[in-house]
């Protein structure tokens, strides 16, 4: 049986963030994820998780200055110290939240950027990060993100991610397999999931092309989730989608499919 995690950055947007833990628990979730927790003290989030008996499945490292358009630091030459500081902040939150998976965004390709230098920077940063996260028992996830949603994003495909992971050479560096992004960039979701299964550290889902419920759109994501279940995927599946109406209505697909939150 698949284990679903409510993404609190995408679901429950009609209520304040710190109230979303109670809402998720009220809908039967036992796990949550979100993008960035850093506006709130780690102790406050940890208390909300404990109060509502929730597991924190995943969150992202600080991405740089999000308001100015930054989307990660890991592949940016000259920002190695900023990436190291972001990793330390994420490690602190992960320890407080008892979270075992964190995601490092690669960053954007700027005009005239040296792509080979970006790749080298990315690998070097990840090697250092792998050494530090290994001590914490953390899985470090890399998510390929399509360039329709984030133009210029450095890491786009699962093939690229697998090659990077092979070069980093650490068993706890994994792919964050987002079916929505993969459908945009590569497709062939079920067979790709099967081939990548040993490298997958986390799964996320949303319907294409408008990032709504997984049972809406051009791809049969429910078929792929069923295939992952049969393959023995035992991690969480993060619901990183924008409900067409309310979150409560947007969870109807899971009930129809026989999945319990």
Order of alpha helices (4+ residues) and beta strands (2+ residues): beta-alpha-beta-alpha-beta-alpha-beta-alpha-beta-alpha-beta-alpha-alpha-beta-alpha-beta-alpha-alpha
